[in-house]
Amino acid sequence: MDNIAARLPASLFQRIHRSTIVRRDMIDGLRHEGGGVWAVVLPSGTTLRIGRSFLDKVRAS
């Protein structure tokens, strides 16, 4: 199976969960939801959960 993440430019996209890739310019901020759970906040107010194994990379971006 073709891996779409490998074809996307890392400078424009960020994997935040094993099933979620987000355009970097669409990330308005991060929200701590308690219990070690973090989410990305989009301009619409929608939140998308960040997978624990991806948190350090997302926070560093």
N, C-alpha and C positions, 0 to 999 in steps of 0.2 A: 504494500500500500504506500502511496506517495505521501511524504510528510510535508504538509503545507507550511508548517512553522519554519522549516529549513529554507523555503523559497521566499519567505517574507524578510524584508530588510530589518535587521535588529535595531537599527537607528530609529525606525518608525513604529515598531510594534513591540509589545511586552507581553510575555506569557505570565499570567497571574495565577493560573490554576491548570491542572492537567487537561482540562476541557475548555479553557478560556484564554483567548488572546485578545488584547485590547490595543487600539492605536494610542501611542504615548500622548499625543496632543489632546486626547479625549479624557485624560485623567486629571480631574480637578483637585483631588486630594486623597488622603487615606483616612480611614476612620477605624479606631479601636472599638470593637464591639464587646469587649470583655472576654474573659476566659481564654486568652491567647488568640482570639479570632479577630482578624483584620479584614477590611474591605476597601476596595477602590471606589471613589465617588466620581460619577460621571456628571457632565454639565446638566443633565436632565434631573439630577438628584437620585438617580438609580444607583444602587450599590451592588457591587459584585464581589463575592468572597475571594480572598486571596488564599491559595493553598499554602499550608505551613512550609513546605519545601521551597516555595517561591518567594516568601516574605522578604528575606534578606536582599535578594536581587531587586525586588520592586522598591524597597526602601532606599536602596543605593542609587536608583535611577532618578 
